[in-house]
């Protein structure tokens, strides 16, 4: 499966990026997640994780998110 890319807004520090990565990795089907604070992008790999579920997980942590 191709990686899913999500634009994340509201991250201001490495702790934010870690919180977003943790939220994403708890979504069923996600095998790994990389969050780049500088670009505001999260790249998610896995066995068909649902993009809507990933976005919801990020938003529950207080960040804005949308598929790219």
Backbone torsions as a table, in degrees:
resi	resn	phi	psi	omega
1	UNK	NA	141.4	177.0
2	UNK	-70.3	146.1	177.0
3	UNK	-62.9	151.5	176.5
4	UNK	-99.3	134.2	177.7
5	UNK	-113.2	130.8	-178.5
6	UNK	-123.5	132.1	173.7
7	UNK	-86.7	125.9	-178.4
8	UNK	-117.1	127.7	178.6
9	UNK	-113.5	143.8	175.7
10	UNK	108.0	-3.9	177.9
11	UNK	-77.9	132.2	-178.5
12	UNK	-123.3	-7.9	-177.1
13	UNK	-155.2	173.2	179.4
14	UNK	-62.2	-32.3	177.9
15	UNK	-63.8	-37.0	176.5
16	UNK	-62.9	-46.6	-179.3
17	UNK	-61.9	-38.8	178.1
18	UNK	-65.7	-41.0	178.7
19	UNK	-63.9	-40.9	178.9
20	UNK	-66.0	-45.0	179.5
21	UNK	-60.4	-43.2	178.8
22	UNK	-61.5	-43.4	179.0
23	UNK	-62.1	-43.6	-179.1
24	UNK	-65.1	-43.5	-176.4
25	UNK	-66.0	-15.7	177.6
26	UNK	-87.4	-3.2	179.0
27	UNK	-79.4	131.6	178.3
28	UNK	-56.2	135.7	179.0
29	UNK	93.9	-13.5	179.6
30	UNK	-82.7	127.7	177.3
31	UNK	-98.6	-36.1	178.5
32	UNK	-157.0	156.7	178.4
33	UNK	-143.2	138.7	173.8
34	UNK	-122.5	130.6	-179.3
35	UNK	-120.1	124.1	-179.6
36	UNK	-104.7	109.1	-178.6
37	UNK	-61.2	-40.8	-175.7
38	UNK	-64.6	-41.0	-177.9
39	UNK	-94.3	-17.7	-177.4
40	UNK	74.3	24.0	-178.5
41	UNK	-113.2	140.4	173.8
42	UNK	-113.9	131.2	177.5
43	UNK	-113.0	125.3	-172.3
44	UNK	-121.4	131.2	177.1
45	UNK	-120.1	149.6	177.6
46	UNK	167.2	-169.4	-178.4
47	UNK	-93.6	80.4	178.3
48	UNK	55.0	52.4	175.0
49	UNK	-66.9	146.2	-179.6
50	UNK	-79.5	124.5	180.0
51	UNK	-58.6	-40.4	-180.0
52	UNK	-62.9	-36.6	178.8
53	UNK	-68.1	-37.4	178.2
54	UNK	-65.1	-46.2	179.8
55	UNK	-61.6	-44.0	178.9
56	UNK	-61.1	-41.0	179.7
57	UNK	-62.5	-40.9	178.9
58	UNK	-66.4	-44.3	-177.0
59	UNK	-66.4	-29.2	177.3
60	UNK	-67.7	-19.1	176.3
61	UNK	-88.0	-1.2	175.4
62	UNK	96.9	15.1	-179.8
63	UNK	-111.5	156.1	173.9
64	UNK	-88.5	144.2	-178.8
65	UNK	-149.0	146.3	175.4
66	UNK	-153.2	150.9	177.4
67	UNK	-69.5	145.3	178.8
68	UNK	-102.3	NA	NA
